[in-house]
Amino acid sequence: MIGRRKFVTIVASTCLLEPLTVRSQPVGKVFTIGLLLPWDEPTPRSREGVEALFAGLGDLGWVEGRNIKIETRFAGVYPQRQRQRAAELKALPVTLILALGTAPIRAARDGAPGVPIVMVNAGDPVGAGLVASLSRPGGDLTGTSAAGEEVLAKQVELLSAAVPRLKRVSVLMNSANPANEFFFGAMSERAKTLGTRLDRIDVASEGELDAAIARAKGGALVVNGDPMFFRHRVRIIEMTLRSEVPSIYGGREYVVAGGLMSYLSSNQWHWRSAAGFVDKILKGAKPADIPVEQPTKFELAINLKTAKALGITIPQSLLQRADEVIQ
Protein backbone atom coordinates (compact mmCIF):
# COMPACT_ATOMS: atom_id res chain seq x y z
CA MET A 1 0.00 0.00 0.00
CA ILE A 2 2.58 2.51 -1.06
CA GLY A 3 2.79 5.53 -3.26
CA ARG A 4 5.48 6.16 -5.73
CA ARG A 5 7.73 8.04 -3.30
CA LYS A 6 7.91 5.17 -0.86
CA PHE A 7 8.17 2.72 -3.77
CA VAL A 8 11.23 4.52 -5.05
CA THR A 9 12.72 4.63 -1.56
CA ILE A 10 12.21 0.90 -1.02
CA VAL A 11 13.73 -0.13 -4.34
CA ALA A 12 16.46 2.52 -4.15
CA SER A 13 15.78 3.56 -7.72
CA THR A 14 16.94 6.77 -9.29
CA CYS A 15 15.13 9.93 -8.24
CA LEU A 16 13.06 11.24 -11.11
CA LEU A 17 13.29 14.97 -11.20
CA GLU A 18 10.72 17.28 -12.70
CA PRO A 19 11.75 18.23 -16.24
CA LEU A 20 12.81 21.82 -16.77
CA THR A 21 10.37 22.09 -19.65
CA VAL A 22 7.06 20.21 -19.52
CA ARG A 23 3.76 20.53 -21.28
CA SER A 24 1.32 22.69 -19.40
CA GLN A 25 -1.28 20.85 -17.29
CA PRO A 26 -4.19 22.15 -15.22
CA VAL A 27 -2.99 23.72 -11.97
CA GLY A 28 -4.70 22.73 -8.73
CA LYS A 29 -6.22 19.40 -9.82
CA VAL A 30 -4.34 16.33 -8.55
CA PHE A 31 -5.25 12.99 -10.10
CA THR A 32 -4.67 9.76 -8.17
CA ILE A 33 -3.34 6.88 -10.28
CA GLY A 34 -3.25 3.26 -9.12
CA LEU A 35 -0.52 0.75 -10.00
CA LEU A 36 -1.43 -2.95 -9.73
CA LEU A 37 1.68 -5.14 -9.98
CA PRO A 38 1.93 -8.98 -10.01
CA TRP A 39 4.72 -9.25 -7.43
CA ASP A 40 4.84 -9.41 -3.64
CA GLU A 41 7.58 -6.77 -3.47
CA PRO A 42 9.64 -4.51 -5.76
CA THR A 43 11.80 -6.29 -8.36
CA PRO A 44 14.44 -5.09 -10.84
CA ARG A 45 11.81 -5.32 -13.56
CA SER A 46 9.31 -3.24 -11.58
CA ARG A 47 11.98 -0.63 -10.87
CA GLU A 48 12.78 -0.35 -14.56
CA GLY A 49 9.09 -0.14 -15.45
CA VAL A 50 8.22 2.54 -12.89
CA GLU A 51 11.21 4.66 -13.93
CA ALA A 52 10.17 4.42 -17.61
CA LEU A 53 6.57 5.28 -16.70
CA PHE A 54 7.57 8.38 -14.76
CA ALA A 55 9.99 9.50 -17.44
CA GLY A 56 7.14 9.29 -19.95
CA LEU A 57 4.69 11.06 -17.65
CA GLY A 58 7.25 13.78 -16.94
CA ASP A 59 7.71 14.41 -20.66
CA LEU A 60 3.94 14.94 -20.88
CA GLY A 61 3.86 17.34 -17.94
CA TRP A 62 2.60 15.01 -15.22
CA VAL A 63 4.67 15.31 -12.05
CA GLU A 64 3.97 13.59 -8.75
CA GLY A 65 3.18 16.02 -5.98
CA ARG A 66 2.09 18.66 -8.46
CA ASN A 67 -0.71 17.21 -10.55
CA ILE A 68 -0.64 13.44 -9.95
CA LYS A 69 -0.40 11.09 -6.97
CA ILE A 70 0.56 7.41 -7.27
CA GLU A 71 -0.84 4.54 -5.18
CA THR A 72 0.96 1.20 -5.68
CA ARG A 73 -0.33 -2.25 -4.76
CA PHE A 74 1.90 -5.31 -4.95
CA ALA A 75 -0.80 -7.90 -5.53
CA GLY A 76 1.22 -11.10 -5.98
CA VAL A 77 0.22 -13.86 -8.40
CA TYR A 78 -3.08 -15.04 -6.94
CA PRO A 79 -6.26 -13.68 -8.62
CA GLN A 80 -8.28 -13.25 -5.41
CA ARG A 81 -5.61 -11.09 -3.82
CA GLN A 82 -5.23 -9.14 -7.05
CA ARG A 83 -8.98 -8.39 -7.08
CA GLN A 84 -8.82 -7.30 -3.44
CA ARG A 85 -5.97 -4.90 -4.16
CA ALA A 86 -7.85 -3.50 -7.15
CA ALA A 87 -10.91 -2.93 -4.96
CA GLU A 88 -8.70 -1.07 -2.47
CA LEU A 89 -7.53 1.25 -5.24
CA LYS A 90 -11.11 1.92 -6.36
CA ALA A 91 -12.11 2.76 -2.78
CA LEU A 92 -9.40 5.45 -2.39
CA PRO A 93 -10.62 6.46 -5.04
CA VAL A 94 -8.25 6.47 -8.03
CA THR A 95 -8.89 8.14 -11.38
CA LEU A 96 -7.48 5.17 -13.29
CA ILE A 97 -5.49 1.96 -12.74
CA LEU A 98 -2.41 0.73 -14.58
CA ALA A 99 -2.26 -3.08 -14.38
CA LEU A 100 0.63 -5.24 -15.57
CA GLY A 101 -0.05 -8.59 -17.24
CA THR A 102 -3.22 -10.45 -18.22
CA ALA A 103 -4.23 -11.77 -14.78
CA PRO A 104 -3.84 -8.43 -12.92
CA ILE A 105 -5.61 -6.63 -15.77
CA ARG A 106 -8.55 -9.00 -15.46
CA ALA A 107 -8.47 -8.59 -11.67
CA ALA A 108 -8.53 -4.81 -12.05
CA ARG A 109 -11.52 -5.03 -14.36
CA ASP A 110 -13.40 -7.33 -11.96
CA GLY A 111 -12.27 -5.72 -8.70
CA ALA A 112 -12.67 -2.10 -9.74
CA PRO A 113 -15.60 -1.97 -12.19
CA GLY A 114 -16.14 1.42 -13.80
CA VAL A 115 -12.55 2.58 -13.27
CA PRO A 116 -10.55 3.22 -16.48
CA ILE A 117 -7.73 0.68 -16.82
CA VAL A 118 -4.49 1.06 -18.75
CA MET A 119 -3.26 -2.40 -19.66
CA VAL A 120 0.51 -2.84 -19.57
CA ASN A 121 1.84 -5.80 -21.56
CA ALA A 122 -1.47 -7.64 -21.90
CA GLY A 123 -0.86 -11.05 -23.47
CA ASP A 124 -3.79 -11.34 -25.87
CA PRO A 125 -6.42 -8.81 -24.77
CA VAL A 126 -8.86 -9.79 -27.54
CA GLY A 127 -8.53 -13.55 -27.03
CA ALA A 128 -8.77 -13.10 -23.25
CA GLY A 129 -12.00 -11.12 -23.64
CA LEU A 130 -10.55 -7.91 -22.19
CA VAL A 131 -11.27 -5.74 -25.25
CA ALA A 132 -13.51 -6.07 -28.27
CA SER A 133 -10.72 -5.33 -30.74
CA LEU A 134 -7.32 -3.66 -30.81
CA SER A 135 -8.55 -0.73 -32.88
CA ARG A 136 -11.79 -0.16 -30.90
CA PRO A 137 -11.34 -1.64 -27.42
CA GLY A 138 -14.78 -0.71 -26.05
CA GLY A 139 -15.44 -0.73 -22.31
CA ASP A 140 -13.02 0.70 -19.76
CA LEU A 141 -9.73 -0.87 -20.93
CA THR A 142 -6.97 0.10 -23.34
CA GLY A 143 -3.17 0.00 -23.32
CA THR A 144 -0.42 -2.19 -24.73
CA SER A 145 -0.53 -5.80 -25.90
CA ALA A 146 2.45 -8.14 -25.66
CA ALA A 147 2.01 -9.37 -29.24
CA GLY A 148 2.42 -12.68 -27.43
CA GLU A 149 1.65 -15.03 -30.28
CA GLU A 150 4.43 -13.54 -32.40
CA VAL A 151 6.89 -13.56 -29.50
CA LEU A 152 6.26 -17.16 -28.47
CA ALA A 153 6.27 -18.44 -32.04
CA LYS A 154 9.59 -16.64 -32.52
CA GLN A 155 10.94 -18.28 -29.35
CA VAL A 156 10.29 -21.72 -30.88
CA GLU A 157 12.08 -20.60 -34.05
CA LEU A 158 15.08 -19.26 -32.11
CA LEU A 159 15.44 -22.50 -30.14
CA SER A 160 15.38 -24.45 -33.39
CA ALA A 161 18.09 -22.20 -34.81
CA ALA A 162 20.27 -22.64 -31.70
CA VAL A 163 19.84 -26.40 -31.25
CA PRO A 164 20.55 -28.50 -34.35
CA ARG A 165 18.08 -31.27 -35.23
CA LEU A 166 15.70 -30.25 -32.46
CA LYS A 167 12.67 -32.56 -32.58
CA ARG A 168 10.71 -31.74 -29.42
CA VAL A 169 9.96 -28.50 -27.57
CA SER A 170 8.00 -28.31 -24.33
CA VAL A 171 6.19 -25.13 -23.23
CA LEU A 172 5.96 -24.32 -19.53
CA MET A 173 2.76 -22.40 -18.76
CA ASN A 174 0.96 -21.18 -15.66
CA SER A 175 -2.44 -22.88 -15.84
CA ALA A 176 -4.09 -19.72 -14.47
CA ASN A 177 -3.15 -17.65 -17.53
CA PRO A 178 -6.31 -17.14 -19.64
CA ALA A 179 -4.26 -16.53 -22.81
CA ASN A 180 -2.63 -19.99 -22.83
CA GLU A 181 -4.89 -21.56 -25.46
CA PHE A 182 -4.30 -18.76 -27.91
CA PHE A 183 -0.54 -18.68 -27.30
CA PHE A 184 -0.07 -22.42 -27.59
CA GLY A 185 -2.07 -22.50 -30.81
CA ALA A 186 0.19 -19.89 -32.39
CA MET A 187 3.31 -21.73 -31.23
CA SER A 188 1.99 -25.04 -32.57
CA GLU A 189 1.52 -23.58 -36.02
CA ARG A 190 5.12 -22.35 -36.07
CA ALA A 191 6.42 -25.66 -34.72
CA LYS A 192 4.71 -27.56 -37.54
CA THR A 193 6.54 -25.52 -40.17
CA LEU A 194 9.83 -26.35 -38.40
CA GLY A 195 9.07 -30.06 -38.15
CA THR A 196 9.13 -29.83 -34.36
CA ARG A 197 6.79 -31.56 -31.91
CA LEU A 198 5.34 -29.23 -29.28
CA ASP A 199 4.28 -30.41 -25.82
CA ARG A 200 2.38 -28.27 -23.34
CA ILE A 201 3.19 -28.45 -19.61
CA ASP A 202 0.79 -26.59 -17.31
CA VAL A 203 1.60 -25.94 -13.66
CA ALA A 204 -0.67 -24.45 -11.00
CA SER A 205 1.95 -23.81 -8.29
CA GLU A 206 5.69 -23.60 -7.73
CA GLY A 207 5.56 -27.03 -6.09
CA GLU A 208 4.95 -28.56 -9.52
CA LEU A 209 8.00 -27.01 -11.21
CA ASP A 210 10.52 -29.82 -10.59
CA ALA A 211 8.33 -32.52 -12.13
CA ALA A 212 7.30 -30.24 -14.99
CA ILE A 213 10.85 -29.46 -16.06
CA ALA A 214 11.85 -33.11 -15.73
CA ARG A 215 9.24 -33.86 -18.40
CA ALA A 216 11.14 -31.63 -20.84
CA LYS A 217 14.33 -33.74 -20.62
CA GLY A 218 15.50 -34.91 -24.04
CA GLY A 219 14.16 -31.82 -25.79
CA ALA A 220 14.11 -28.05 -25.30
CA LEU A 221 11.89 -25.76 -23.24
CA VAL A 222 10.06 -22.47 -23.71
CA VAL A 223 9.29 -20.86 -20.34
CA ASN A 224 6.26 -18.67 -20.87
CA GLY A 225 6.43 -15.19 -19.34
CA ASP A 226 4.72 -15.29 -15.95
CA PRO A 227 5.30 -13.67 -12.52
CA MET A 228 5.43 -17.08 -10.83
CA PHE A 229 8.20 -18.25 -13.15
CA PHE A 230 10.03 -14.95 -12.81
CA ARG A 231 10.01 -15.24 -9.03
CA HIS A 232 11.52 -18.73 -9.25
CA ARG A 233 13.78 -18.05 -12.23
CA VAL A 234 17.04 -19.12 -10.54
CA ARG A 235 15.50 -22.41 -9.45
CA ILE A 236 14.03 -23.02 -12.91
CA ILE A 237 17.34 -22.30 -14.61
CA GLU A 238 19.24 -24.60 -12.25
CA MET A 239 16.77 -27.40 -13.00
CA THR A 240 17.02 -26.95 -16.78
CA LEU A 241 20.82 -27.05 -16.61
CA ARG A 242 20.78 -30.11 -14.36
CA SER A 243 18.42 -31.85 -16.81
CA GLU A 244 20.44 -30.55 -19.80
CA VAL A 245 17.38 -28.88 -21.31
CA PRO A 246 18.16 -25.88 -23.57
CA SER A 247 15.62 -23.19 -22.71
CA ILE A 248 14.38 -19.80 -23.82
CA TYR A 249 12.69 -17.27 -21.56
CA GLY A 250 10.80 -13.98 -21.57
CA GLY A 251 13.25 -11.37 -20.28
CA ARG A 252 16.99 -10.77 -20.05
CA GLU A 253 16.91 -11.29 -16.27
CA TYR A 254 16.72 -15.01 -16.95
CA VAL A 255 19.83 -14.90 -19.14
CA VAL A 256 21.72 -12.85 -16.57
CA ALA A 257 20.80 -15.56 -14.03
CA GLY A 258 22.22 -18.28 -16.30
CA GLY A 259 19.43 -19.06 -18.75
CA LEU A 260 20.42 -19.87 -22.33
CA MET A 261 18.34 -17.34 -24.29
CA SER A 262 15.55 -14.82 -23.92
CA TYR A 263 13.31 -13.04 -26.40
CA LEU A 264 10.65 -10.52 -25.43
CA SER A 265 9.20 -7.15 -26.25
CA SER A 266 10.85 -4.21 -24.51
CA ASN A 267 9.68 -3.72 -20.90
CA GLN A 268 10.58 -0.02 -21.07
CA TRP A 269 8.54 0.41 -24.26
CA HIS A 270 5.39 -0.93 -22.57
CA TRP A 271 5.71 1.35 -19.55
CA ARG A 272 6.71 4.44 -21.49
CA SER A 273 3.80 3.84 -23.86
CA ALA A 274 1.50 3.48 -20.84
CA ALA A 275 2.29 7.09 -19.93
CA GLY A 276 0.71 8.18 -23.22
CA PHE A 277 -2.50 6.32 -22.41
CA VAL A 278 -2.60 7.89 -18.95
CA ASP A 279 -2.15 11.33 -20.49
CA LYS A 280 -5.04 10.83 -22.92
CA ILE A 281 -7.43 9.53 -20.25
CA LEU A 282 -6.60 12.28 -17.76
CA LYS A 283 -7.35 14.79 -20.51
CA GLY A 284 -10.81 13.31 -21.03
CA ALA A 285 -10.45 10.56 -23.66
CA LYS A 286 -12.41 7.35 -23.12
CA PRO A 287 -10.47 4.05 -23.05
CA ALA A 288 -13.08 2.57 -25.38
CA ASP A 289 -11.93 4.91 -28.14
CA ILE A 290 -8.14 4.62 -27.71
CA PRO A 291 -6.59 1.84 -29.87
CA VAL A 292 -4.48 -0.79 -28.14
CA GLU A 293 -0.82 -0.61 -29.19
CA GLN A 294 1.49 -3.52 -29.99
CA PRO A 295 5.27 -3.41 -29.58
CA THR A 296 7.66 -3.01 -32.48
CA LYS A 297 10.87 -3.47 -30.46
CA PHE A 298 11.96 -6.93 -29.32
CA GLU A 299 15.13 -7.92 -27.47
CA LEU A 300 17.20 -11.11 -27.88
CA ALA A 301 19.79 -12.06 -25.24
CA ILE A 302 22.11 -15.10 -25.30
CA ASN A 303 24.34 -16.59 -22.59
CA LEU A 304 27.39 -18.20 -24.23
CA LYS A 305 28.65 -19.64 -20.95
CA THR A 306 25.42 -21.58 -20.60
CA ALA A 307 25.55 -22.66 -24.24
CA LYS A 308 29.01 -24.11 -23.63
CA ALA A 309 27.82 -25.94 -20.51
CA LEU A 310 25.02 -27.50 -22.58
CA GLY A 311 27.40 -28.40 -25.42
CA ILE A 312 25.68 -26.02 -27.84
CA THR A 313 27.47 -23.90 -30.43
CA ILE A 314 25.32 -20.85 -31.14
CA PRO A 315 25.40 -20.06 -34.88
CA GLN A 316 27.16 -16.82 -35.78
CA SER A 317 24.06 -15.66 -37.64
CA LEU A 318 22.08 -15.86 -34.38
CA LEU A 319 24.76 -14.06 -32.37
CA GLN A 320 24.74 -11.20 -34.86
CA ARG A 321 20.99 -10.75 -34.28
CA ALA A 322 21.35 -10.61 -30.48
CA ASP A 323 20.91 -7.36 -28.58
CA GLU A 324 23.03 -8.73 -25.72
CA VAL A 325 25.55 -11.58 -25.53
CA ILE A 326 26.79 -12.68 -22.11
CA GLN A 327 30.20 -14.37 -22.25
C-alpha positions as CSV (number, residue, x, y, z in Angstrom):
1,M,0.0,0.0,0.0
2,I,2.6,2.5,-1.1
3,G,2.8,5.5,-3.3
4,R,5.5,6.2,-5.7
5,R,7.7,8.0,-3.3
6,K,7.9,5.2,-0.9
7,F,8.2,2.7,-3.8
8,V,11.2,4.5,-5.1
9,T,12.7,4.6,-1.6
10,I,12.2,0.9,-1.0
11,V,13.7,-0.1,-4.3
12,A,16.5,2.5,-4.2
13,S,15.8,3.6,-7.7
14,T,16.9,6.8,-9.3
15,C,15.1,9.9,-8.2
16,L,13.1,11.2,-11.1
17,L,13.3,15.0,-11.2
18,E,10.7,17.3,-12.7
19,P,11.7,18.2,-16.2
20,L,12.8,21.8,-16.8
21,T,10.4,22.1,-19.7
22,V,7.1,20.2,-19.5
23,R,3.8,20.5,-21.3
24,S,1.3,22.7,-19.4
25,Q,-1.3,20.8,-17.3
26,P,-4.2,22.2,-15.2
27,V,-3.0,23.7,-12.0
28,G,-4.7,22.7,-8.7
29,K,-6.2,19.4,-9.8
30,V,-4.3,16.3,-8.5
31,F,-5.2,13.0,-10.1
32,T,-4.7,9.8,-8.2
33,I,-3.3,6.9,-10.3
34,G,-3.3,3.3,-9.1
35,L,-0.5,0.7,-10.0
36,L,-1.4,-2.9,-9.7
37,L,1.7,-5.1,-10.0
38,P,1.9,-9.0,-10.0
39,W,4.7,-9.3,-7.4
40,D,4.8,-9.4,-3.6
41,E,7.6,-6.8,-3.5
42,P,9.6,-4.5,-5.8
43,T,11.8,-6.3,-8.4
44,P,14.4,-5.1,-10.8
45,R,11.8,-5.3,-13.6
46,S,9.3,-3.2,-11.6
47,R,12.0,-0.6,-10.9
48,E,12.8,-0.4,-14.6
49,G,9.1,-0.1,-15.5
50,V,8.2,2.5,-12.9
51,E,11.2,4.7,-13.9
52,A,10.2,4.4,-17.6
53,L,6.6,5.3,-16.7
54,F,7.6,8.4,-14.8
55,A,10.0,9.5,-17.4
56,G,7.1,9.3,-20.0
57,L,4.7,11.1,-17.6
58,G,7.2,13.8,-16.9
59,D,7.7,14.4,-20.7
60,L,3.9,14.9,-20.9
61,G,3.9,17.3,-17.9
62,W,2.6,15.0,-15.2
63,V,4.7,15.3,-12.1
64,E,4.0,13.6,-8.7
65,G,3.2,16.0,-6.0
66,R,2.1,18.7,-8.5
67,N,-0.7,17.2,-10.6
68,I,-0.6,13.4,-10.0
69,K,-0.4,11.1,-7.0
70,I,0.6,7.4,-7.3
71,E,-0.8,4.5,-5.2
72,T,1.0,1.2,-5.7
73,R,-0.3,-2.3,-4.8
74,F,1.9,-5.3,-5.0
75,A,-0.8,-7.9,-5.5
76,G,1.2,-11.1,-6.0
77,V,0.2,-13.9,-8.4
78,Y,-3.1,-15.0,-6.9
79,P,-6.3,-13.7,-8.6
80,Q,-8.3,-13.3,-5.4
81,R,-5.6,-11.1,-3.8
82,Q,-5.2,-9.1,-7.1
83,R,-9.0,-8.4,-7.1
84,Q,-8.8,-7.3,-3.4
85,R,-6.0,-4.9,-4.2
86,A,-7.8,-3.5,-7.2
87,A,-10.9,-2.9,-5.0
88,E,-8.7,-1.1,-2.5
89,L,-7.5,1.2,-5.2
90,K,-11.1,1.9,-6.4
91,A,-12.1,2.8,-2.8
92,L,-9.4,5.4,-2.4
93,P,-10.6,6.5,-5.0
94,V,-8.3,6.5,-8.0
95,T,-8.9,8.1,-11.4
96,L,-7.5,5.2,-13.3
97,I,-5.5,2.0,-12.7
98,L,-2.4,0.7,-14.6
99,A,-2.3,-3.1,-14.4
100,L,0.6,-5.2,-15.6
101,G,-0.1,-8.6,-17.2
102,T,-3.2,-10.4,-18.2
103,A,-4.2,-11.8,-14.8
104,P,-3.8,-8.4,-12.9
105,I,-5.6,-6.6,-15.8
106,R,-8.6,-9.0,-15.5
107,A,-8.5,-8.6,-11.7
108,A,-8.5,-4.8,-12.0
109,R,-11.5,-5.0,-14.4
110,D,-13.4,-7.3,-12.0
111,G,-12.3,-5.7,-8.7
112,A,-12.7,-2.1,-9.7
113,P,-15.6,-2.0,-12.2
114,G,-16.1,1.4,-13.8
115,V,-12.5,2.6,-13.3
116,P,-10.6,3.2,-16.5
117,I,-7.7,0.7,-16.8
118,V,-4.5,1.1,-18.7
119,M,-3.3,-2.4,-19.7
120,V,0.5,-2.8,-19.6
121,N,1.8,-5.8,-21.6
122,A,-1.5,-7.6,-21.9
123,G,-0.9,-11.0,-23.5
124,D,-3.8,-11.3,-25.9
125,P,-6.4,-8.8,-24.8
126,V,-8.9,-9.8,-27.5
127,G,-8.5,-13.6,-27.0
128,A,-8.8,-13.1,-23.2
129,G,-12.0,-11.1,-23.6
130,L,-10.6,-7.9,-22.2
131,V,-11.3,-5.7,-25.3
132,A,-13.5,-6.1,-28.3
133,S,-10.7,-5.3,-30.7
134,L,-7.3,-3.7,-30.8
135,S,-8.6,-0.7,-32.9
136,R,-11.8,-0.2,-30.9
137,P,-11.3,-1.6,-27.4
138,G,-14.8,-0.7,-26.1
139,G,-15.4,-0.7,-22.3
140,D,-13.0,0.7,-19.8
141,L,-9.7,-0.9,-20.9
142,T,-7.0,0.1,-23.3
143,G,-3.2,0.0,-23.3
144,T,-0.4,-2.2,-24.7
145,S,-0.5,-5.8,-25.9
146,A,2.4,-8.1,-25.7
147,A,2.0,-9.4,-29.2
148,G,2.4,-12.7,-27.4
149,E,1.6,-15.0,-30.3
150,E,4.4,-13.5,-32.4
151,V,6.9,-13.6,-29.5
152,L,6.3,-17.2,-28.5
153,A,6.3,-18.4,-32.0
154,K,9.6,-16.6,-32.5
155,Q,10.9,-18.3,-29.4
156,V,10.3,-21.7,-30.9
157,E,12.1,-20.6,-34.0
158,L,15.1,-19.3,-32.1
159,L,15.4,-22.5,-30.1
160,S,15.4,-24.4,-33.4
161,A,18.1,-22.2,-34.8
162,A,20.3,-22.6,-31.7
163,V,19.8,-26.4,-31.3
164,P,20.6,-28.5,-34.4
165,R,18.1,-31.3,-35.2
166,L,15.7,-30.3,-32.5
167,K,12.7,-32.6,-32.6
168,R,10.7,-31.7,-29.4
169,V,10.0,-28.5,-27.6
170,S,8.0,-28.3,-24.3
171,V,6.2,-25.1,-23.2
172,L,6.0,-24.3,-19.5
173,M,2.8,-22.4,-18.8
174,N,1.0,-21.2,-15.7
175,S,-2.4,-22.9,-15.8
176,A,-4.1,-19.7,-14.5
177,N,-3.2,-17.7,-17.5
178,P,-6.3,-17.1,-19.6
179,A,-4.3,-16.5,-22.8
180,N,-2.6,-20.0,-22.8
181,E,-4.9,-21.6,-25.5
182,F,-4.3,-18.8,-27.9
183,F,-0.5,-18.7,-27.3
184,F,-0.1,-22.4,-27.6
185,G,-2.1,-22.5,-30.8
186,A,0.2,-19.9,-32.4
187,M,3.3,-21.7,-31.2
188,S,2.0,-25.0,-32.6
189,E,1.5,-23.6,-36.0
190,R,5.1,-22.4,-36.1
191,A,6.4,-25.7,-34.7
192,K,4.7,-27.6,-37.5
193,T,6.5,-25.5,-40.2
194,L,9.8,-26.4,-38.4
195,G,9.1,-30.1,-38.2
196,T,9.1,-29.8,-34.4
197,R,6.8,-31.6,-31.9
198,L,5.3,-29.2,-29.3
199,D,4.3,-30.4,-25.8
200,R,2.4,-28.3,-23.3
201,I,3.2,-28.5,-19.6
202,D,0.8,-26.6,-17.3
203,V,1.6,-25.9,-13.7
204,A,-0.7,-24.4,-11.0
205,S,1.9,-23.8,-8.3
206,E,5.7,-23.6,-7.7
207,G,5.6,-27.0,-6.1
208,E,5.0,-28.6,-9.5
209,L,8.0,-27.0,-11.2
210,D,10.5,-29.8,-10.6
211,A,8.3,-32.5,-12.1
212,A,7.3,-30.2,-15.0
213,I,10.9,-29.5,-16.1
214,A,11.8,-33.1,-15.7
215,R,9.2,-33.9,-18.4
216,A,11.1,-31.6,-20.8
217,K,14.3,-33.7,-20.6
218,G,15.5,-34.9,-24.0
219,G,14.2,-31.8,-25.8
220,A,14.1,-28.1,-25.3
221,L,11.9,-25.8,-23.2
222,V,10.1,-22.5,-23.7
223,V,9.3,-20.9,-20.3
224,N,6.3,-18.7,-20.9
225,G,6.4,-15.2,-19.3
226,D,4.7,-15.3,-16.0
227,P,5.3,-13.7,-12.5
228,M,5.4,-17.1,-10.8
229,F,8.2,-18.3,-13.2
230,F,10.0,-14.9,-12.8
231,R,10.0,-15.2,-9.0
232,H,11.5,-18.7,-9.3
233,R,13.8,-18.0,-12.2
234,V,17.0,-19.1,-10.5
235,R,15.5,-22.4,-9.5
236,I,14.0,-23.0,-12.9
237,I,17.3,-22.3,-14.6
238,E,19.2,-24.6,-12.3
239,M,16.8,-27.4,-13.0
240,T,17.0,-26.9,-16.8
241,L,20.8,-27.1,-16.6
242,R,20.8,-30.1,-14.4
243,S,18.4,-31.9,-16.8
244,E,20.4,-30.5,-19.8
245,V,17.4,-28.9,-21.3
246,P,18.2,-25.9,-23.6
247,S,15.6,-23.2,-22.7
248,I,14.4,-19.8,-23.8
249,Y,12.7,-17.3,-21.6
250,G,10.8,-14.0,-21.6
251,G,13.3,-11.4,-20.3
252,R,17.0,-10.8,-20.0
253,E,16.9,-11.3,-16.3
254,Y,16.7,-15.0,-16.9
255,V,19.8,-14.9,-19.1
256,V,21.7,-12.9,-16.6
257,A,20.8,-15.6,-14.0
258,G,22.2,-18.3,-16.3
259,G,19.4,-19.1,-18.7
260,L,20.4,-19.9,-22.3
261,M,18.3,-17.3,-24.3
262,S,15.5,-14.8,-23.9
263,Y,13.3,-13.0,-26.4
264,L,10.7,-10.5,-25.4
265,S,9.2,-7.2,-26.2
266,S,10.9,-4.2,-24.5
267,N,9.7,-3.7,-20.9
268,Q,10.6,0.0,-21.1
269,W,8.5,0.4,-24.3
270,H,5.4,-0.9,-22.6
271,W,5.7,1.4,-19.6
272,R,6.7,4.4,-21.5
273,S,3.8,3.8,-23.9
274,A,1.5,3.5,-20.8
275,A,2.3,7.1,-19.9
276,G,0.7,8.2,-23.2
277,F,-2.5,6.3,-22.4
278,V,-2.6,7.9,-18.9
279,D,-2.2,11.3,-20.5
280,K,-5.0,10.8,-22.9
281,I,-7.4,9.5,-20.2
282,L,-6.6,12.3,-17.8
283,K,-7.4,14.8,-20.5
284,G,-10.8,13.3,-21.0
285,A,-10.4,10.6,-23.7
286,K,-12.4,7.4,-23.1
287,P,-10.5,4.1,-23.1
288,A,-13.1,2.6,-25.4
289,D,-11.9,4.9,-28.1
290,I,-8.1,4.6,-27.7
291,P,-6.6,1.8,-29.9
292,V,-4.5,-0.8,-28.1
293,E,-0.8,-0.6,-29.2
294,Q,1.5,-3.5,-30.0
295,P,5.3,-3.4,-29.6
296,T,7.7,-3.0,-32.5
297,K,10.9,-3.5,-30.5
298,F,12.0,-6.9,-29.3
299,E,15.1,-7.9,-27.5
300,L,17.2,-11.1,-27.9
301,A,19.8,-12.1,-25.2
302,I,22.1,-15.1,-25.3
303,N,24.3,-16.6,-22.6
304,L,27.4,-18.2,-24.2
305,K,28.7,-19.6,-20.9
306,T,25.4,-21.6,-20.6
307,A,25.6,-22.7,-24.2
308,K,29.0,-24.1,-23.6
309,A,27.8,-25.9,-20.5
310,L,25.0,-27.5,-22.6
311,G,27.4,-28.4,-25.4
312,I,25.7,-26.0,-27.8
313,T,27.5,-23.9,-30.4
314,I,25.3,-20.9,-31.1
315,P,25.4,-20.1,-34.9
316,Q,27.2,-16.8,-35.8
317,S,24.1,-15.7,-37.6
318,L,22.1,-15.9,-34.4
319,L,24.8,-14.1,-32.4
320,Q,24.7,-11.2,-34.9
321,R,21.0,-10.7,-34.3
322,A,21.4,-10.6,-30.5
323,D,20.9,-7.4,-28.6
324,E,23.0,-8.7,-25.7
325,V,25.6,-11.6,-25.5
326,I,26.8,-12.7,-22.1
327,Q,30.2,-14.4,-22.2
